[in-house]
């Protein structure tokens, strides 16, 4: 946008965008669940034995929190790449 032509800046912006997208999805999860929609990756849910219905019902058990933690960790990894 500012006319910066630097591969490193592009790479950093890419990671920042990915981290922001992940965080936005996590923050919107309670809202979407009230509308019976779940946008959490099912492969991560299956690793922890969590179903979409667990999110829709608003369960806050350890395995549900572990799913959220794993996804948030991916956002953190993207931020670490930027640093």
PDB file of N, CA, C and O in Angstrom:
ATOM      1  N   UNK A   1       0.823  -1.188   0.000  1.00  0.00           N
ATOM      2  CA  UNK A   1       0.000   0.000   0.000  1.00  0.00           C
ATOM      3  C   UNK A   1       0.866   1.249   0.000  1.00  0.00           C
ATOM      4  O   UNK A   1       0.553   2.223  -0.686  1.00  0.00           O
ATOM      5  N   UNK A   2       1.937   1.229   0.754  1.00  0.00           N
ATOM      6  CA  UNK A   2       2.781   2.416   0.868  1.00  0.00           C
ATOM      7  C   UNK A   2       3.902   2.428  -0.162  1.00  0.00           C
ATOM      8  O   UNK A   2       4.781   3.287  -0.110  1.00  0.00           O
ATOM      9  N   UNK A   3       3.880   1.494  -1.087  1.00  0.00           N
ATOM     10  CA  UNK A   3       4.918   1.456  -2.106  1.00  0.00           C
ATOM     11  C   UNK A   3       6.188   0.764  -1.657  1.00  0.00           C
ATOM     12  O   UNK A   3       7.212   0.859  -2.333  1.00  0.00           O
ATOM     13  N   UNK A   4       6.144   0.076  -0.544  1.00  0.00           N
ATOM     14  CA  UNK A   4       7.319  -0.642  -0.055  1.00  0.00           C
ATOM     15  C   UNK A   4       7.504  -1.892  -0.909  1.00  0.00           C
ATOM     16  O   UNK A   4       6.584  -2.698  -1.055  1.00  0.00           O
ATOM     17  N   UNK A   5       8.679  -2.042  -1.460  1.00  0.00           N
ATOM     18  CA  UNK A   5       8.990  -3.202  -2.301  1.00  0.00           C
ATOM     19  C   UNK A   5      10.086  -4.009  -1.597  1.00  0.00           C
ATOM     20  O   UNK A   5      11.266  -3.910  -1.934  1.00  0.00           O
ATOM     21  N   UNK A   6       9.674  -4.797  -0.627  1.00  0.00           N
ATOM     22  CA  UNK A   6      10.638  -5.577   0.146  1.00  0.00           C
ATOM     23  C   UNK A   6      10.036  -6.944   0.416  1.00  0.00           C
ATOM     24  O   UNK A   6       8.942  -7.060   0.968  1.00  0.00           O
ATOM     25  N   UNK A   7      10.758  -7.963   0.022  1.00  0.00           N
ATOM     26  CA  UNK A   7      10.271  -9.332   0.193  1.00  0.00           C
ATOM     27  C   UNK A   7      10.068  -9.666   1.667  1.00  0.00           C
ATOM     28  O   UNK A   7       9.152 -10.414   2.010  1.00  0.00           O
ATOM     29  N   UNK A   8      10.914  -9.119   2.542  1.00  0.00           N
ATOM     30  CA  UNK A   8      10.797  -9.397   3.975  1.00  0.00           C
ATOM     31  C   UNK A   8       9.558  -8.728   4.566  1.00  0.00           C
ATOM     32  O   UNK A   8       8.885  -9.294   5.428  1.00  0.00           O
ATOM     33  N   UNK A   9       9.269  -7.535   4.100  1.00  0.00           N
ATOM     34  CA  UNK A   9       8.053  -6.852   4.558  1.00  0.00           C
ATOM     35  C   UNK A   9       6.815  -7.608   4.083  1.00  0.00           C
ATOM     36  O   UNK A   9       5.843  -7.737   4.829  1.00  0.00           O
ATOM     37  N   UNK A  10       6.843  -8.103   2.860  1.00  0.00           N
ATOM     38  CA  UNK A  10       5.723  -8.893   2.349  1.00  0.00           C
ATOM     39  C   UNK A  10       5.533 -10.165   3.173  1.00  0.00           C
ATOM     40  O   UNK A  10       4.412 -10.545   3.511  1.00  0.00           O
ATOM     41  N   UNK A  11       6.638 -10.802   3.484  1.00  0.00           N
ATOM     42  CA  UNK A  11       6.586 -12.034   4.279  1.00  0.00           C
ATOM     43  C   UNK A  11       6.018 -11.761   5.672  1.00  0.00           C
ATOM     44  O   UNK A  11       5.178 -12.515   6.164  1.00  0.00           O
ATOM     45  N   UNK A  12       6.476 -10.690   6.300  1.00  0.00           N
ATOM     46  CA  UNK A  12       5.977 -10.325   7.634  1.00  0.00           C
ATOM     47  C   UNK A  12       4.492  -9.989   7.581  1.00  0.00           C
ATOM     48  O   UNK A  12       3.724 -10.403   8.450  1.00  0.00           O
ATOM     49  N   UNK A  13       4.092  -9.238   6.559  1.00  0.00           N
ATOM     50  CA  UNK A  13       2.679  -8.881   6.427  1.00  0.00           C
ATOM     51  C   UNK A  13       1.815 -10.122   6.232  1.00  0.00           C
ATOM     52  O   UNK A  13       0.692 -10.187   6.732  1.00  0.00           O
ATOM     53  N   UNK A  14       2.332 -11.093   5.515  1.00  0.00           N
ATOM     54  CA  UNK A  14       1.602 -12.341   5.305  1.00  0.00           C
ATOM     55  C   UNK A  14       1.354 -13.057   6.630  1.00  0.00           C
ATOM     56  O   UNK A  14       0.244 -13.517   6.897  1.00  0.00           O
ATOM     57  N   UNK A  15       2.396 -13.146   7.457  1.00  0.00           N
ATOM     58  CA  UNK A  15       2.249 -13.809   8.757  1.00  0.00           C
ATOM     59  C   UNK A  15       1.318 -13.029   9.686  1.00  0.00           C
ATOM     60  O   UNK A  15       0.532 -13.626  10.421  1.00  0.00           O
ATOM     61  N   UNK A  16       1.403 -11.718   9.656  1.00  0.00           N
ATOM     62  CA  UNK A  16       0.511 -10.901  10.483  1.00  0.00           C
ATOM     63  C   UNK A  16      -0.938 -11.118  10.058  1.00  0.00           C
ATOM     64  O   UNK A  16      -1.826 -11.244  10.902  1.00  0.00           O
ATOM     65  N   UNK A  17      -1.170 -11.160   8.765  1.00  0.00           N
ATOM     66  CA  UNK A  17      -2.523 -11.391   8.258  1.00  0.00           C
ATOM     67  C   UNK A  17      -3.071 -12.743   8.663  1.00  0.00           C
ATOM     68  O   UNK A  17      -4.244 -12.864   9.015  1.00  0.00           O
ATOM     69  N   UNK A  18      -2.228 -13.758   8.615  1.00  0.00           N
ATOM     70  CA  UNK A  18      -2.663 -15.099   9.025  1.00  0.00           C
ATOM     71  C   UNK A  18      -2.999 -15.125  10.511  1.00  0.00           C
ATOM     72  O   UNK A  18      -4.017 -15.690  10.912  1.00  0.00           O
ATOM     73  N   UNK A  19      -2.147 -14.517  11.323  1.00  0.00           N
ATOM     74  CA  UNK A  19      -2.399 -14.483  12.766  1.00  0.00           C
ATOM     75  C   UNK A  19      -3.701 -13.739  13.067  1.00  0.00           C
ATOM     76  O   UNK A  19      -4.495 -14.185  13.895  1.00  0.00           O
ATOM     77  N   UNK A  20      -3.915 -12.622  12.403  1.00  0.00           N
ATOM     78  CA  UNK A  20      -5.131 -11.843  12.622  1.00  0.00           C
ATOM     79  C   UNK A  20      -6.367 -12.632  12.200  1.00  0.00           C
ATOM     80  O   UNK A  20      -7.392 -12.586  12.880  1.00  0.00           O
ATOM     81  N   UNK A  21      -6.281 -13.345  11.100  1.00  0.00           N
ATOM     82  CA  UNK A  21      -7.402 -14.162  10.646  1.00  0.00           C
ATOM     83  C   UNK A  21      -7.757 -15.257  11.628  1.00  0.00           C
ATOM     84  O   UNK A  21      -8.933 -15.507  11.892  1.00  0.00           O
ATOM     85  N   UNK A  22      -6.744 -15.909  12.169  1.00  0.00           N
ATOM     86  CA  UNK A  22      -6.975 -16.970  13.154  1.00  0.00           C
ATOM     87  C   UNK A  22      -7.629 -16.395  14.404  1.00  0.00           C
ATOM     88  O   UNK A  22      -8.600 -16.954  14.914  1.00  0.00           O
ATOM     89  N   UNK A  23      -7.099 -15.283  14.895  1.00  0.00           N
ATOM     90  CA  UNK A  23      -7.642 -14.662  16.102  1.00  0.00           C
ATOM     91  C   UNK A  23      -9.078 -14.195  15.883  1.00  0.00           C
ATOM     92  O   UNK A  23      -9.929 -14.358  16.757  1.00  0.00           O
ATOM     93  N   UNK A  24      -9.340 -13.621  14.728  1.00  0.00           N
ATOM     94  CA  UNK A  24     -10.700 -13.164  14.421  1.00  0.00           C
ATOM     95  C   UNK A  24     -11.674 -14.337  14.416  1.00  0.00           C
ATOM     96  O   UNK A  24     -12.788 -14.229  14.928  1.00  0.00           O
ATOM     97  N   UNK A  25     -11.251 -15.448  13.842  1.00  0.00           N
ATOM     98  CA  UNK A  25     -12.099 -16.644  13.829  1.00  0.00           C
ATOM     99  C   UNK A  25     -12.370 -17.128  15.249  1.00  0.00           C
ATOM    100  O   UNK A  25     -13.504 -17.476  15.577  1.00  0.00           O
ATOM    101  N   UNK A  26     -11.348 -17.152  16.088  1.00  0.00           N
ATOM    102  CA  UNK A  26     -11.540 -17.591  17.478  1.00  0.00           C
ATOM    103  C   UNK A  26     -12.455 -16.646  18.238  1.00  0.00           C
ATOM    104  O   UNK A  26     -13.329 -17.092  18.982  1.00  0.00           O
ATOM    105  N   UNK A  27     -12.262 -15.344  18.059  1.00  0.00           N
ATOM    106  CA  UNK A  27     -13.095 -14.372  18.772  1.00  0.00           C
ATOM    107  C   UNK A  27     -14.551 -14.458  18.338  1.00  0.00           C
ATOM    108  O   UNK A  27     -15.450 -14.191  19.134  1.00  0.00           O
ATOM    109  N   UNK A  28     -14.791 -14.827  17.090  1.00  0.00           N
ATOM    110  CA  UNK A  28     -16.157 -14.908  16.576  1.00  0.00           C
ATOM    111  C   UNK A  28     -16.826 -16.242  16.881  1.00  0.00           C
ATOM    112  O   UNK A  28     -18.018 -16.401  16.619  1.00  0.00           O
ATOM    113  N   UNK A  29     -16.099 -17.187  17.420  1.00  0.00           N
ATOM    114  CA  UNK A  29     -16.656 -18.526  17.656  1.00  0.00           C
ATOM    115  C   UNK A  29     -17.906 -18.504  18.529  1.00  0.00           C
ATOM    116  O   UNK A  29     -18.890 -19.143  18.156  1.00  0.00           O
ATOM    117  N   UNK A  30     -17.932 -17.809  19.668  1.00  0.00           N
ATOM    118  CA  UNK A  30     -19.176 -17.804  20.459  1.00  0.00           C
ATOM    119  C   UNK A  30     -20.366 -17.245  19.685  1.00  0.00           C
ATOM    120  O   UNK A  30     -21.477 -17.765  19.792  1.00  0.00           O
ATOM    121  N   UNK A  31     -20.142 -16.200  18.916  1.00  0.00           N
ATOM    122  CA  UNK A  31     -21.216 -15.612  18.118  1.00  0.00           C
ATOM    123  C   UNK A  31     -21.748 -16.624  17.102  1.00  0.00           C
ATOM    124  O   UNK A  31     -22.957 -16.826  16.988  1.00  0.00           O
ATOM    125  N   UNK A  32     -20.833 -17.255  16.369  1.00  0.00           N
ATOM    126  CA  UNK A  32     -21.253 -18.205  15.344  1.00  0.00           C
ATOM    127  C   UNK A  32     -21.939 -19.431  15.954  1.00  0.00           C
ATOM    128  O   UNK A  32     -22.877 -19.982  15.379  1.00  0.00           O
ATOM    129  N   UNK A  33     -21.459 -19.843  17.115  1.00  0.00           N
ATOM    130  CA  UNK A  33     -22.061 -21.011  17.764  1.00  0.00           C
ATOM    131  C   UNK A  33     -23.514 -20.750  18.155  1.00  0.00           C
ATOM    132  O   UNK A  33     -24.332 -21.669  18.134  1.00  0.00           O
ATOM    133  N   UNK A  34     -23.841 -19.518  18.508  1.00  0.00           N
ATOM    134  CA  UNK A  34     -25.241 -19.218  18.832  1.00  0.00           C
ATOM    135  C   UNK A  34     -26.121 -19.335  17.589  1.00  0.00           C
ATOM    136  O   UNK A  34     -27.343 -19.444  17.696  1.00  0.00           O
ATOM    137  N   UNK A  35     -25.508 -19.313  16.432  1.00  0.00           N
ATOM    138  CA  UNK A  35     -26.227 -19.479  15.173  1.00  0.00           C
ATOM    139  C   UNK A  35     -25.997 -20.869  14.571  1.00  0.00           C
ATOM    140  O   UNK A  35     -26.267 -21.110  13.394  1.00  0.00           O
ATOM    141  N   UNK A  36     -25.484 -21.787  15.427  1.00  0.00           N
ATOM    142  CA  UNK A  36     -25.258 -23.191  15.078  1.00  0.00           C
ATOM    143  C   UNK A  36     -24.287 -23.355  13.899  1.00  0.00           C
ATOM    144  O   UNK A  36     -24.468 -24.217  13.040  1.00  0.00           O
ATOM    145  N   UNK A  37     -23.262 -22.511  13.885  1.00  0.00           N
ATOM    146  CA  UNK A  37     -22.208 -22.618  12.875  1.00  0.00           C
ATOM    147  C   UNK A  37     -20.872 -22.718  13.600  1.00  0.00           C
ATOM    148  O   UNK A  37     -20.606 -21.973  14.542  1.00  0.00           O
ATOM    149  N   UNK A  38     -20.044 -23.640  13.152  1.00  0.00           N
ATOM    150  CA  UNK A  38     -18.729 -23.828  13.764  1.00  0.00           C
ATOM    151  C   UNK A  38     -17.684 -23.788  12.653  1.00  0.00           C
ATOM    152  O   UNK A  38     -17.753 -24.561  11.698  1.00  0.00           O
ATOM    153  N   UNK A  39     -16.719 -22.885  12.784  1.00  0.00           N
ATOM    154  CA  UNK A  39     -15.676 -22.729  11.780  1.00  0.00           C
ATOM    155  C   UNK A  39     -14.310 -23.162  12.323  1.00  0.00           C
ATOM    156  O   UNK A  39     -13.270 -22.714  11.839  1.00  0.00           O
ATOM    157  N   UNK A  40     -14.327 -24.017  13.310  1.00  0.00           N
ATOM    158  CA  UNK A  40     -13.101 -24.564  13.894  1.00  0.00           C
ATOM    159  C   UNK A  40     -12.699 -25.790  13.069  1.00  0.00           C
ATOM    160  O   UNK A  40     -13.555 -26.615  12.751  1.00  0.00           O
ATOM    161  N   UNK A  41     -11.412 -25.926  12.715  1.00  0.00           N
ATOM    162  CA  UNK A  41     -10.989 -27.088  11.919  1.00  0.00           C
ATOM    163  C   UNK A  41     -11.296 -28.410  12.627  1.00  0.00           C
ATOM    164  O   UNK A  41     -10.915 -28.620  13.779  1.00  0.00           O
ATOM    165  N   UNK A  42     -11.983 -29.282  11.919  1.00  0.00           N
ATOM    166  CA  UNK A  42     -12.412 -30.542  12.523  1.00  0.00           C
ATOM    167  C   UNK A  42     -11.246 -31.487  12.802  1.00  0.00           C
ATOM    168  O   UNK A  42     -11.346 -32.323  13.701  1.00  0.00           O
ATOM    169  N   UNK A  43     -10.149 -31.380  12.063  1.00  0.00           N
ATOM    170  CA  UNK A  43      -9.021 -32.263  12.343  1.00  0.00           C
ATOM    171  C   UNK A  43      -8.443 -31.989  13.729  1.00  0.00           C
ATOM    172  O   UNK A  43      -8.028 -32.919  14.422  1.00  0.00           O
ATOM    173  N   UNK A  44      -8.413 -30.735  14.133  1.00  0.00           N
ATOM    174  CA  UNK A  44      -7.932 -30.401  15.481  1.00  0.00           C
ATOM    175  C   UNK A  44      -8.947 -30.842  16.527  1.00  0.00           C
ATOM    176  O   UNK A  44      -8.574 -31.328  17.594  1.00  0.00           O
ATOM    177  N   UNK A  45     -10.223 -30.672  16.221  1.00  0.00           N
ATOM    178  CA  UNK A  45     -11.270 -31.130  17.143  1.00  0.00           C
ATOM    179  C   UNK A  45     -11.177 -32.631  17.363  1.00  0.00           C
ATOM    180  O   UNK A  45     -11.300 -33.102  18.494  1.00  0.00           O
ATOM    181  N   UNK A  46     -10.963 -33.381  16.297  1.00  0.00           N
ATOM    182  CA  UNK A  46     -10.892 -34.839  16.413  1.00  0.00           C
ATOM    183  C   UNK A  46      -9.688 -35.272  17.249  1.00  0.00           C
ATOM    184  O   UNK A  46      -9.755 -36.273  17.962  1.00  0.00           O
ATOM    185  N   UNK A  47      -8.589 -34.523  17.163  1.00  0.00           N
ATOM    186  CA  UNK A  47      -7.411 -34.854  17.986  1.00  0.00           C
ATOM    187  C   UNK A  47      -7.736 -34.815  19.477  1.00  0.00           C
ATOM    188  O   UNK A  47      -7.151 -35.553  20.270  1.00  0.00           O
ATOM    189  N   UNK A  48      -8.673 -33.948  19.847  1.00  0.00           N
ATOM    190  CA  UNK A  48      -9.015 -33.767  21.257  1.00  0.00           C
ATOM    191  C   UNK A  48     -10.364 -34.390  21.625  1.00  0.00           C
ATOM    192  O   UNK A  48     -10.828 -34.248  22.756  1.00  0.00           O
ATOM    193  N   UNK A  49     -10.983 -35.074  20.675  1.00  0.00           N
ATOM    194  CA  UNK A  49     -12.264 -35.718  20.953  1.00  0.00           C
ATOM    195  C   UNK A  49     -13.407 -34.734  21.146  1.00  0.00           C
ATOM    196  O   UNK A  49     -14.292 -34.962  21.971  1.00  0.00           O
ATOM    197  N   UNK A  50     -13.393 -33.653  20.397  1.00  0.00           N
ATOM    198  CA  UNK A  50     -14.410 -32.603  20.512  1.00  0.00           C
ATOM    199  C   UNK A  50     -15.263 -32.612  19.245  1.00  0.00           C
ATOM    200  O   UNK A  50     -14.746 -32.809  18.145  1.00  0.00           O
ATOM    201  N   UNK A  51     -16.556 -32.402  19.402  1.00  0.00           N
ATOM    202  CA  UNK A  51     -17.450 -32.328  18.253  1.00  0.00           C
ATOM    203  C   UNK A  51     -17.917 -30.889  18.052  1.00  0.00           C
ATOM    204  O   UNK A  51     -17.735 -30.034  18.918  1.00  0.00           O
ATOM    205  N   UNK A  52     -18.513 -30.642  16.906  1.00  0.00           N
ATOM    206  CA  UNK A  52     -19.088 -29.324  16.654  1.00  0.00           C
ATOM    207  C   UNK A  52     -20.189 -29.034  17.671  1.00  0.00           C
ATOM    208  O   UNK A  52     -20.366 -27.895  18.102  1.00  0.00           O
ATOM    209  N   UNK A  53     -20.909 -30.054  18.040  1.00  0.00           N
ATOM    210  CA  UNK A  53     -22.004 -29.884  19.000  1.00  0.00           C
ATOM    211  C   UNK A  53     -21.485 -29.423  20.362  1.00  0.00           C
ATOM    212  O   UNK A  53     -22.187 -28.705  21.073  1.00  0.00           O
ATOM    213  N   UNK A  54     -20.278 -29.821  20.732  1.00  0.00           N
ATOM    214  CA  UNK A  54     -19.688 -29.347  21.992  1.00  0.00           C
ATOM    215  C   UNK A  54     -19.536 -27.827  21.972  1.00  0.00           C
ATOM    216  O   UNK A  54     -19.780 -27.162  22.979  1.00  0.00           O
ATOM    217  N   UNK A  55     -19.135 -27.283  20.831  1.00  0.00           N
ATOM    218  CA  UNK A  55     -19.012 -25.829  20.709  1.00  0.00           C
ATOM    219  C   UNK A  55     -20.381 -25.170  20.719  1.00  0.00           C
ATOM    220  O   UNK A  55     -20.579 -24.144  21.369  1.00  0.00           O
ATOM    221  N   UNK A  56     -21.319 -25.757  20.002  1.00  0.00           N
ATOM    222  CA  UNK A  56     -22.660 -25.174  19.922  1.00  0.00           C
ATOM    223  C   UNK A  56     -23.322 -25.139  21.294  1.00  0.00           C
ATOM    224  O   UNK A  56     -24.035 -24.191  21.622  1.00  0.00           O
ATOM    225  N   UNK A  57     -23.086 -26.167  22.086  1.00  0.00           N
ATOM    226  CA  UNK A  57     -23.662 -26.221  23.440  1.00  0.00           C
ATOM    227  C   UNK A  57     -22.903 -25.357  24.434  1.00  0.00           C
ATOM    228  O   UNK A  57     -23.328 -25.207  25.580  1.00  0.00           O
ATOM    229  N   UNK A  58     -21.788 -24.791  24.004  1.00  0.00           N
ATOM    230  CA  UNK A  58     -21.032 -23.895  24.876  1.00  0.00           C
ATOM    231  C   UNK A  58     -20.245 -24.601  25.957  1.00  0.00           C
ATOM    232  O   UNK A  58     -19.969 -24.019  27.007  1.00  0.00           O
ATOM    233  N   UNK A  59     -19.883 -25.843  25.716  1.00  0.00           N
ATOM    234  CA  UNK A  59     -19.108 -26.580  26.721  1.00  0.00           C
ATOM    235  C   UNK A  59     -17.752 -25.924  26.905  1.00  0.00           C
ATOM    236  O   UNK A  59     -17.163 -25.399  25.960  1.00  0.00           O
ATOM    237  N   UNK A  60     -17.272 -25.962  28.131  1.00  0.00           N
ATOM    238  CA  UNK A  60     -15.979 -25.353  28.433  1.00  0.00           C
ATOM    239  C   UNK A  60     -15.060 -26.341  29.131  1.00  0.00           C
ATOM    240  O   UNK A  60     -14.262 -25.970  29.992  1.00  0.00           O
ATOM    241  N   UNK A  61     -15.184 -27.590  28.750  1.00  0.00           N
ATOM    242  CA  UNK A  61     -14.339 -28.621  29.347  1.00  0.00           C
ATOM    243  C   UNK A  61     -12.911 -28.503  28.824  1.00  0.00           C
ATOM    244  O   UNK A  61     -12.641 -27.776  27.867  1.00  0.00           O
ATOM    245  N   UNK A  62     -12.015 -29.224  29.463  1.00  0.00           N
ATOM    246  CA  UNK A  62     -10.594 -29.112  29.133  1.00  0.00           C
ATOM    247  C   UNK A  62     -10.316 -29.427  27.669  1.00  0.00           C
ATOM    248  O   UNK A  62      -9.507 -28.747  27.037  1.00  0.00           O
ATOM    249  N   UNK A  63     -10.970 -30.444  27.121  1.00  0.00           N
ATOM    250  CA  UNK A  63     -10.666 -30.792  25.733  1.00  0.00           C
ATOM    251  C   UNK A  63     -11.111 -29.699  24.754  1.00  0.00           C
ATOM    252  O   UNK A  63     -10.469 -29.506  23.721  1.00  0.00           O
ATOM    253  N   UNK A  64     -12.184 -28.991  25.058  1.00  0.00           N
ATOM    254  CA  UNK A  64     -12.618 -27.864  24.220  1.00  0.00           C
ATOM    255  C   UNK A  64     -11.612 -26.720  24.348  1.00  0.00           C
ATOM    256  O   UNK A  64     -11.240 -26.097  23.354  1.00  0.00           O
ATOM    257  N   UNK A  65     -11.183 -26.455  25.561  1.00  0.00           N
ATOM    258  CA  UNK A  65     -10.175 -25.407  25.765  1.00  0.00           C
ATOM    259  C   UNK A  65      -8.860 -25.762  25.076  1.00  0.00           C
ATOM    260  O   UNK A  65      -8.155 -24.879  24.587  1.00  0.00           O
ATOM    261  N   UNK A  66      -8.527 -27.057  25.037  1.00  0.00           N
ATOM    262  CA  UNK A  66      -7.308 -27.491  24.358  1.00  0.00           C
ATOM    263  C   UNK A  66      -7.369 -27.230  22.857  1.00  0.00           C
ATOM    264  O   UNK A  66      -6.362 -26.877  22.244  1.00  0.00           O
ATOM    265  N   UNK A  67      -8.546 -27.403  22.269  1.00  0.00           N
ATOM    266  CA  UNK A  67      -8.718 -27.099  20.845  1.00  0.00           C
ATOM    267  C   UNK A  67      -8.451 -25.617  20.600  1.00  0.00           C
ATOM    268  O   UNK A  67      -7.709 -25.253  19.688  1.00  0.00           O
ATOM    269  N   UNK A  68      -9.060 -24.771  21.419  1.00  0.00           N
ATOM    270  CA  UNK A  68      -8.865 -23.326  21.280  1.00  0.00           C
ATOM    271  C   UNK A  68      -7.398 -22.969  21.486  1.00  0.00           C
ATOM    272  O   UNK A  68      -6.857 -22.135  20.760  1.00  0.00           O
ATOM    273  N   UNK A  69      -6.758 -23.582  22.455  1.00  0.00           N
ATOM    274  CA  UNK A  69      -5.344 -23.318  22.729  1.00  0.00           C
ATOM    275  C   UNK A  69      -4.477 -23.698  21.534  1.00  0.00           C
ATOM    276  O   UNK A  69      -3.577 -22.949  21.154  1.00  0.00           O
ATOM    277  N   UNK A  70      -4.747 -24.867  20.937  1.00  0.00           N
ATOM    278  CA  UNK A  70      -3.961 -25.294  19.779  1.00  0.00           C
ATOM    279  C   UNK A  70      -4.093 -24.312  18.619  1.00  0.00           C
ATOM    280  O   UNK A  70      -3.110 -23.996  17.949  1.00  0.00           O
ATOM    281  N   UNK A  71      -5.299 -23.839  18.389  1.00  0.00           N
ATOM    282  CA  UNK A  71      -5.510 -22.898  17.291  1.00  0.00           C
ATOM    283  C   UNK A  71      -4.856 -21.558  17.602  1.00  0.00           C
ATOM    284  O   UNK A  71      -4.223 -20.959  16.732  1.00  0.00           O
ATOM    285  N   UNK A  72      -5.003 -21.086  18.830  1.00  0.00           N
ATOM    286  CA  UNK A  72      -4.357 -19.830  19.234  1.00  0.00           C
ATOM    287  C   UNK A  72      -2.832 -19.954  19.150  1.00  0.00           C
ATOM    288  O   UNK A  72      -2.143 -18.980  18.848  1.00  0.00           O
ATOM    289  N   UNK A  73      -2.318 -21.139  19.414  1.00  0.00           N
ATOM    290  CA  UNK A  73      -0.874 -21.355  19.314  1.00  0.00           C
ATOM    291  C   UNK A  73      -0.385 -21.170  17.886  1.00  0.00           C
ATOM    292  O   UNK A  73       0.730 -20.697  17.665  1.00  0.00           O
ATOM    293  N   UNK A  74      -1.210 -21.539  16.920  1.00  0.00           N
ATOM    294  CA  UNK A  74      -0.839 -21.327  15.523  1.00  0.00           C
ATOM    295  C   UNK A  74      -0.721 -19.834  15.215  1.00  0.00           C
ATOM    296  O   UNK A  74       0.185 -19.420  14.493  1.00  0.00           O
ATOM    297  N   UNK A  75      -1.625 -19.032  15.755  1.00  0.00           N
ATOM    298  CA  UNK A  75      -1.533 -17.580  15.576  1.00  0.00           C
ATOM    299  C   UNK A  75      -0.248 -17.055  16.219  1.00  0.00           C
ATOM    300  O   UNK A  75       0.433 -16.197  15.656  1.00  0.00           O
ATOM    301  N   UNK A  76       0.070 -17.572  17.383  1.00  0.00           N
ATOM    302  CA  UNK A  76       1.288 -17.155  18.082  1.00  0.00           C
ATOM    303  C   UNK A  76       2.533 -17.506  17.267  1.00  0.00           C
ATOM    304  O   UNK A  76       3.480 -16.721  17.210  1.00  0.00           O
ATOM    305  N   UNK A  77       2.534 -18.664  16.648  1.00  0.00           N
ATOM    306  CA  UNK A  77       3.671 -19.072  15.817  1.00  0.00           C
ATOM    307  C   UNK A  77       3.859 -18.099  14.653  1.00  0.00           C
ATOM    308  O   UNK A  77       4.987 -17.745  14.312  1.00  0.00           O
ATOM    309  N   UNK A  78       2.765 -17.673  14.050  1.00  0.00           N
ATOM    310  CA  UNK A  78       2.867 -16.693  12.963  1.00  0.00           C
ATOM    311  C   UNK A  78       3.467 -15.370  13.465  1.00  0.00           C
ATOM    312  O   UNK A  78       4.271 -14.742  12.775  1.00  0.00           O
ATOM    313  N   UNK A  79       3.066 -14.960  14.666  1.00  0.00           N
ATOM    314  CA  UNK A  79       3.646 -13.726  15.215  1.00  0.00           C
ATOM    315  C   UNK A  79       5.128 -13.884  15.526  1.00  0.00           C
ATOM    316  O   UNK A  79       5.899 -12.937  15.371  1.00  0.00           O
ATOM    317  N   UNK A  80       5.531 -15.066  15.961  1.00  0.00           N
ATOM    318  CA  UNK A  80       6.940 -15.299  16.236  1.00  0.00           C
ATOM    319  C   UNK A  80       7.768 -15.227  14.942  1.00  0.00           C
ATOM    320  O   UNK A  80       8.907 -14.760  14.951  1.00  0.00           O
ATOM    321  N   UNK A  81       7.183 -15.694  13.836  1.00  0.00           N
ATOM    322  CA  UNK A  81       7.883 -15.573  12.550  1.00  0.00           C
ATOM    323  C   UNK A  81       8.104 -14.119  12.177  1.00  0.00           C
ATOM    324  O   UNK A  81       9.129 -13.775  11.589  1.00  0.00           O
ATOM    325  N   UNK A  82       7.156 -13.269  12.514  1.00  0.00           N
ATOM    326  CA  UNK A  82       7.266 -11.851  12.197  1.00  0.00           C
ATOM    327  C   UNK A  82       8.410 -11.231  13.002  1.00  0.00           C
ATOM    328  O   UNK A  82       9.178 -10.423  12.479  1.00  0.00           O
ATOM    329  N   UNK A  83       8.515 -11.607  14.253  1.00  0.00           N
ATOM    330  CA  UNK A  83       9.573 -11.040  15.105  1.00  0.00           C
ATOM    331  C   UNK A  83      10.934 -11.472  14.621  1.00  0.00           C
ATOM    332  O   UNK A  83      11.946 -11.095  15.211  1.00  0.00           O
TER     333      UNK A  83
END
